[in-house]
Amino acid sequence: MKKLVLLVFLAGCATLKPNEFQVTYYSDPPGAILFQGPQNFGRMPVTLTYTASDYELGVGESNFHGTTARWISGATASIESIRISHAQGRKQHFTFTRPAGVAGLEHDISYAMQLQQAANAAEQLRLQRQSLGLQAIQHQQQMELLRQQQLNRNNINCTSQRSGNTVHTNCF
């Protein structure tokens, strides 16, 4: 599973080929897992890249295999296929809405809130690390400046002048 998720992530970063389309799947409430048949693509949002045939490129739309969203409560929502209109662009999105009236909504909402809190904590930690990194860089720069100043203090410049049998030396 980790290898597949990595491949999906890398596909999201790559430049799309002329016959490729991306769909980013979301869930409402957040936290559902995306499946295509038995294949688990992980927690949404998930971006999948699809390849259109020459015929589909000619007619301007593509149909791809359906997907299923499964929430932590066990509630599911599925689509048999997804139709992509090429006129809508090469990067599109689809949101699965949790079916109403299925038991466990409070668990799914609670889980979505936990995910949001975890994401907020992760972002806070990232910002703290970034701040500490900047502080460390500033500290290194200050230490380098102090080292340079110390080196400059240790350099003694002297000038000497001879006056008869006497040499006068001034150091600074």
C-alpha positions in Angstrom: 0.0 0.0 0.0 2.8 2.5 0.8 4.3 2.0 -2.6 1.0 2.6 -4.3 0.3 5.8 -2.3 3.8 7.1 -3.2 3.2 6.4 -6.9 -0.1 8.3 -6.7 1.6 11.2 -4.9 4.4 11.3 -7.5 1.8 11.3 -10.3 0.3 14.4 -8.7 3.6 16.2 -8.9 4.5 15.2 -12.5 3.6 17.1 -15.6 0.6 15.5 -17.3 1.0 14.0 -20.7 -1.5 15.2 -23.4 -3.7 12.1 -23.0 -3.7 12.2 -19.1 -6.3 13.6 -16.8 -6.3 13.9 -13.0 -9.2 13.6 -10.7 -8.8 14.6 -7.0 -11.3 12.8 -4.8 -12.6 14.4 -1.6 -15.1 13.2 1.0 -17.7 15.0 3.0 -17.2 14.6 5.9 -13.4 14.3 5.4 -11.6 11.1 6.3 -13.1 8.5 4.0 -10.8 6.0 2.3 -10.9 5.7 -1.5 -11.2 2.3 -3.1 -11.3 1.2 -6.7 -12.4 -2.4 -6.5 -10.2 -4.0 -3.9 -7.4 -1.5 -4.3 -7.1 1.0 -1.4 -5.7 4.4 -2.4 -5.8 5.8 1.1 -7.5 8.7 2.9 -9.0 11.4 0.7 -8.1 13.8 -0.7 -6.4 11.4 -3.2 -5.5 12.3 -6.8 -5.6 9.6 -9.5 -4.2 10.0 -13.0 -6.2 8.5 -15.8 -5.1 8.0 -19.4 -7.6 8.7 -22.2 -7.7 6.7 -25.5 -7.3 8.4 -28.8 -11.0 7.8 -29.4 -11.9 9.5 -26.1 -9.6 12.4 -27.0 -11.4 12.8 -30.3 -14.9 12.8 -28.7 -13.8 15.1 -25.8 -14.8 12.9 -22.9 -13.6 9.8 -21.1 -15.2 7.2 -18.8 -13.1 5.6 -16.2 -13.7 2.9 -13.5 -15.8 3.8 -10.6 -14.6 4.3 -7.1 -16.0 3.9 -3.6 -15.6 6.0 -0.4 -15.7 4.2 2.9 -15.9 6.2 6.1 -14.7 5.0 9.5 -18.3 4.1 10.5 -18.5 1.7 7.6 -20.8 4.0 5.6 -20.0 3.9 1.9 -20.8 5.9 -1.3 -19.9 4.6 -4.7 -19.9 5.7 -8.4 -20.0 3.1 -11.1 -17.8 5.2 -13.4 -16.6 8.7 -13.7 -17.1 10.7 -16.8 -14.5 13.4 -17.5 -15.4 16.2 -19.9 -12.1 17.3 -21.5 -13.6 20.8 -21.9 -13.5 21.1 -18.1 -9.7 20.8 -18.0 -7.2 18.1 -17.3 -7.4 18.5 -13.5 -10.8 17.9 -12.0 -12.3 16.9 -8.7 -15.1 14.8 -7.3 -16.5 14.9 -3.8 -18.2 11.8 -2.2 -21.0 12.9 0.1 -21.8 10.5 3.0 -25.2 9.0 2.5 -27.8 10.4 4.8 -29.6 8.1 7.2 -26.8 5.7 7.6 -25.8 5.0 11.2 -22.5 6.3 12.6 -22.5 9.9 11.3 -21.3 11.1 14.7 -18.3 8.8 14.5 -17.4 10.1 11.1 -17.7 13.7 12.1 -15.7 13.1 15.2 -13.0 11.4 13.2 -13.0 14.3 10.7 -12.5 16.7 13.6 -9.6 14.5 14.9 -8.0 14.6 11.4 -8.3 18.4 11.3 -6.8 18.7 14.8 -3.9 16.4 13.8 -3.3 18.4 10.6 -3.3 21.7 12.6 -0.8 20.2 15.1 1.4 19.0 12.2 1.3 22.5 10.6 2.1 24.1 14.0 5.0 21.7 14.4 6.2 22.5 10.9 6.1 26.2 11.5 8.0 25.7 14.8 10.7 23.7 13.1 10.9 26.3 10.4 11.2 29.0 13.0 13.9 27.0 14.9 15.7 26.5 11.6 15.7 30.2 10.9 16.9 30.9 14.5 19.7 28.3 14.0 20.7 30.0 10.8 20.7 33.4 12.5 22.7 32.0 15.4 25.3 30.6 13.0 25.5 33.9 11.2 26.0 35.7 14.5 28.7 33.3 15.5 30.5 33.7 12.2 30.3 37.5 12.6 31.7 37.3 16.1 34.5 34.9 14.8 35.3 37.4 12.1 35.4 40.3 14.6 37.6 38.2 16.9 40.0 37.5 14.0 40.1 41.2 13.2 40.9 42.0 16.8 43.8 39.5 16.7 45.3 41.1 13.7 47.8 43.7 14.8 48.9 46.3 12.2 52.2 48.0 12.9 54.1 50.7 11.2 57.7 51.5 11.9 59.7 54.6 11.1 63.4 55.1 11.4 64.6 58.3 12.8 68.4 58.3 13.1 69.4 55.4 15.2 65.9 55.0 16.7 63.0 53.1 15.2 59.5 54.2 16.3 56.8 51.5 16.0 53.1 52.1 16.3 50.7 49.2 16.5 46.9 49.3 16.3 
